[in-house]
Amino acid sequence: MTFTLAVCSEMVLTELPHLERVERIHDAGFAVEIWDWTKKDADALRATGASFTSMTGYVSGDLTTPEGADDLLRTAEESIPFAHAIGCPTLNIHGTGLGEGGLPVRPVEVTTGEDWVAAVRTLERVAELAERHDVTYVIENLNLEVDHPGTPFARAADTLALVRAVGSPHLRMNLDLYHAQIGEGNLVELLRRAVPYVGEVQVADVPGRCEPGTGEVRWPFVARALADAGYDGVVAMEAWASDPSVAGSERAMDAFREAFTV
């Protein structure tokens, strides 16, 4: 069993212009993930010949407030034509919009029962939108301890519960194992529970959020567990290169490929 390996173009080869990063990732044999589409040119991206597996699928909004939900749905619908233009089948969302430094634009201390009900209703609307436009939305788990304090529905257990509650093939999990290792641990048992609901997996090592092999996680073991659980989709390295030079980024991509070739 093999995975589709992708690399986030926002976090490697950072000395180079973005389009050149995309070209180099493609030339190295990987698919490409991007973040904010509003600052990019779809025609230029398509001309690179790269395969795009995921992109941020909204601009603003949240899952729980009436105005935030409407804003999320509006900007999600605005994002889909760009996804179609670059051939990207998967669009990513979070529990709330993220602002400067990855901090939530609407932080919360406690997620209430009413918040959960509202989030499910919003995600049902997202799933219906995705079905109409033949794309898949994924909701990404984050961590509260290091990167995204105050984000609602951040834990992988939360995103899994939401996806299961909606019950649509057009809404899946983006299982980010970097965030899960920080917030929850027990990665193999987590992925075994989650795989039937996963639309994408993201990885980076802990601590530091760099490439596999720089931290505490035994990534080849995790890769084998993913394959044994029946997962054969996208695994994306959303990680900084521990050596930020061009050569260092290339070594980081090689380390990722080695860890997830099973």
C-alpha positions as CSV (number, residue, x, y, z in Angstrom):
1,M,0.0,0.0,0.0
2,T,1.3,3.4,-0.9
3,F,0.3,7.0,0.1
4,T,0.1,10.1,-2.0
5,L,2.9,12.2,-0.5
6,A,2.4,16.0,-0.6
7,V,4.5,18.9,0.8
8,C,3.2,22.2,2.1
9,S,4.7,24.9,-0.1
10,E,4.3,27.5,2.6
11,M,6.9,25.9,4.9
12,V,9.8,24.7,2.8
13,L,12.2,26.3,0.4
14,T,11.2,29.6,2.0
15,E,14.2,31.4,0.4
16,L,12.5,31.0,-3.0
17,P,9.5,32.7,-4.6
18,H,6.3,30.7,-4.0
19,L,5.9,29.5,-7.6
20,E,9.5,28.2,-7.7
21,R,8.8,26.3,-4.5
22,V,5.8,24.6,-6.1
23,E,7.9,23.7,-9.2
24,R,10.7,22.2,-7.0
25,I,8.3,20.2,-4.9
26,H,6.7,18.9,-8.0
27,D,10.0,18.1,-9.6
28,A,11.0,16.2,-6.5
29,G,8.0,13.9,-7.0
30,F,5.5,15.3,-4.5
31,A,2.1,16.7,-4.7
32,V,1.6,20.2,-3.3
33,E,-0.5,21.8,-0.6
34,I,-1.1,25.6,-0.3
35,W,-2.7,27.9,2.3
36,D,-4.3,31.3,1.4
37,W,-5.6,31.1,-2.2
38,T,-6.5,34.8,-2.2
39,K,-2.8,35.8,-2.6
40,K,-2.1,33.3,-5.5
41,D,-2.6,33.1,-9.2
42,A,-4.5,30.0,-10.3
43,D,-3.2,30.0,-13.9
44,A,0.4,30.3,-12.8
45,L,0.0,27.5,-10.3
46,R,-1.7,25.2,-12.9
47,A,1.1,26.0,-15.4
48,T,3.7,24.4,-13.0
49,G,2.3,21.0,-13.8
50,A,2.0,20.3,-10.1
51,S,-0.8,18.2,-8.5
52,F,-2.5,20.0,-5.7
53,T,-4.0,17.9,-2.9
54,S,-5.3,20.5,-0.4
55,M,-5.8,24.2,0.1
56,T,-7.4,26.5,2.7
57,G,-11.1,26.4,1.9
58,Y,-12.4,29.6,3.5
59,V,-11.2,33.1,4.2
60,S,-13.1,34.0,7.4
61,G,-15.9,32.9,9.7
62,D,-16.5,30.4,12.4
63,L,-18.7,27.3,13.2
64,T,-20.9,28.6,16.0
65,T,-22.2,32.2,15.7
66,P,-24.9,32.9,13.1
67,E,-22.9,35.6,11.4
68,G,-19.7,33.6,11.6
69,A,-21.4,30.6,10.0
70,D,-22.8,32.6,7.2
71,D,-19.4,34.2,6.6
72,L,-17.7,30.8,6.6
73,L,-20.2,29.5,4.1
74,R,-19.9,32.6,1.9
75,T,-16.1,32.5,1.8
76,A,-16.1,28.7,1.4
77,E,-18.2,29.0,-1.7
78,E,-15.9,31.8,-3.0
79,S,-12.9,29.4,-2.5
80,I,-14.3,26.5,-4.6
81,P,-13.7,28.0,-8.1
82,F,-10.0,28.5,-7.3
83,A,-9.9,24.9,-6.1
84,H,-11.5,23.7,-9.4
85,A,-9.1,25.9,-11.4
86,I,-6.0,24.2,-10.0
87,G,-7.6,20.7,-9.8
88,C,-7.5,20.6,-6.0
89,P,-10.1,18.2,-4.6
90,T,-9.8,18.9,-0.9
91,L,-10.4,22.2,1.0
92,N,-9.4,22.7,4.7
93,I,-11.2,24.5,7.5
94,H,-10.7,24.9,11.2
95,G,-12.9,25.3,14.3
96,T,-12.7,29.1,13.8
97,G,-10.9,31.5,11.6
98,L,-7.2,31.9,12.4
99,G,-5.5,35.2,12.5
100,E,-2.0,36.6,13.0
101,G,0.4,33.9,14.4
102,G,-2.3,31.2,14.0
103,L,-4.3,32.6,16.9
104,P,-8.1,32.2,16.7
105,V,-10.0,35.3,15.7
106,R,-12.7,34.2,18.1
107,P,-11.0,32.5,21.1
108,V,-13.0,30.6,23.6
109,E,-12.3,29.2,27.1
110,V,-15.2,26.7,27.2
111,T,-17.0,25.1,24.3
112,T,-20.6,24.8,25.3
113,G,-23.3,22.3,24.3
114,E,-24.9,25.0,22.2
115,D,-21.6,25.5,20.4
116,W,-21.5,21.8,19.5
117,V,-25.0,21.9,18.1
118,A,-24.3,25.0,16.1
119,A,-21.0,23.6,14.8
120,V,-22.7,20.4,13.5
121,R,-25.4,22.5,11.8
122,T,-22.8,24.7,10.1
123,L,-20.7,21.7,9.0
124,E,-23.9,20.1,7.5
125,R,-24.2,23.2,5.4
126,V,-20.5,22.9,4.4
127,A,-21.0,19.3,3.5
128,E,-24.0,20.2,1.3
129,L,-22.0,22.9,-0.4
130,A,-19.1,20.5,-1.0
131,E,-21.5,17.9,-2.5
132,R,-23.0,20.4,-4.9
133,H,-19.6,21.4,-6.2
134,D,-18.0,17.9,-6.1
135,V,-15.2,18.7,-3.6
136,T,-14.4,17.4,-0.1
137,Y,-14.0,19.6,2.9
138,V,-11.8,18.5,5.8
139,I,-11.7,20.0,9.3
140,E,-8.3,20.0,10.9
141,N,-7.5,19.3,14.5
142,L,-5.0,21.7,16.1
143,N,-3.2,22.0,19.4
144,L,-4.0,24.4,22.3
145,E,-0.8,24.0,24.2
146,V,1.8,25.5,21.7
147,D,0.3,26.9,18.5
148,H,-3.4,27.7,18.7
149,P,-4.6,28.4,22.3
150,G,-8.3,29.3,22.5
151,T,-9.3,27.5,19.4
152,P,-12.7,25.6,19.7
153,F,-13.0,22.0,18.6
154,A,-9.2,21.8,18.4
155,R,-8.6,18.2,19.5
156,A,-8.6,15.3,17.1
157,A,-11.3,13.7,19.3
158,D,-13.4,16.9,18.7
159,T,-13.0,16.9,14.9
160,L,-13.7,13.2,14.8
161,A,-16.9,13.7,16.8
162,L,-18.1,16.5,14.5
163,V,-17.3,14.5,11.3
164,R,-19.1,11.5,12.6
165,A,-22.1,13.6,13.6
166,V,-22.5,15.1,10.1
167,G,-22.0,11.7,8.4
168,S,-21.2,12.9,4.9
169,P,-18.5,11.7,2.6
170,H,-18.0,15.3,1.6
171,L,-16.9,16.3,5.2
172,R,-13.8,14.4,6.5
173,M,-11.1,14.9,9.0
174,N,-7.7,16.4,8.3
175,L,-5.9,14.3,10.9
176,D,-2.8,16.4,11.8
177,L,-0.6,14.1,13.7
178,Y,1.8,16.9,14.8
179,H,-1.0,18.7,16.6
180,A,-2.4,15.4,18.0
181,Q,1.0,14.4,19.4
182,I,1.1,17.6,21.4
183,G,-2.5,17.6,22.5
184,E,-3.4,14.0,22.9
185,G,-0.6,11.5,22.0
186,N,-1.4,7.8,21.6
187,L,-1.2,8.4,17.9
188,V,-1.6,4.8,16.7
189,E,-4.8,4.2,18.6
190,L,-6.0,7.6,17.5
191,L,-5.5,6.9,13.8
192,R,-7.0,3.5,14.1
193,R,-10.2,5.0,15.3
194,A,-10.1,7.9,12.9
195,V,-9.1,6.3,9.6
196,P,-12.6,5.6,8.4
197,Y,-13.4,9.4,8.6
198,V,-10.0,10.8,7.4
199,G,-9.7,12.7,4.2
200,E,-6.1,13.7,4.7
201,V,-3.2,13.2,7.1
202,Q,-0.6,15.9,8.0
203,V,2.7,15.3,9.7
204,A,5.5,17.2,11.4
205,D,7.8,16.1,14.2
206,V,7.6,17.2,17.9
207,P,9.0,19.4,19.3
208,G,9.8,22.0,16.7
209,R,7.4,21.2,13.9
210,C,10.2,20.1,11.6
211,E,10.6,17.1,9.2
212,P,10.2,13.5,10.3
213,G,13.3,12.3,12.1
214,T,14.0,15.5,14.0
215,G,11.9,14.8,17.1
216,E,10.3,12.2,19.3
217,V,7.8,10.4,16.9
218,R,8.7,7.1,15.3
219,W,7.3,8.0,11.9
220,P,8.0,4.7,10.0
221,F,6.0,2.9,12.8
222,V,3.2,5.4,12.4
223,A,3.3,5.0,8.6
224,R,3.0,1.3,8.9
225,A,0.1,1.6,11.3
226,L,-1.7,3.9,8.9
227,A,-1.2,1.4,6.1
228,D,-2.3,-1.5,8.3
229,A,-5.5,0.5,9.2
230,G,-6.3,0.7,5.5
231,Y,-5.4,4.3,4.8
232,D,-4.1,4.9,1.3
233,G,-4.8,8.6,0.8
234,V,-2.8,11.8,1.1
235,V,0.0,12.2,3.7
236,A,1.3,15.8,3.7
237,M,4.4,17.2,5.3
238,E,3.2,20.4,6.9
239,A,6.6,21.1,8.5
240,W,9.4,23.6,8.6
241,A,12.8,22.3,7.3
242,S,15.1,22.1,10.3
243,D,17.7,23.6,8.0
244,P,15.8,26.4,6.2
245,S,18.3,26.6,3.2
246,V,17.2,25.2,-0.2
247,A,19.5,22.2,0.3
248,G,18.1,21.7,3.8
249,S,14.5,21.7,2.5
250,E,15.4,19.1,-0.1
251,R,16.9,16.9,2.7
252,A,13.8,17.4,4.7
253,M,11.6,16.3,1.8
254,D,13.8,13.2,1.4
255,A,13.5,12.4,5.1
256,F,9.7,12.6,4.8
257,R,9.7,10.3,1.7
258,E,11.8,7.8,3.5
259,A,9.6,7.8,6.6
260,F,6.4,7.3,4.7
261,T,7.5,4.8,2.0
262,V,5.9,1.6,3.3
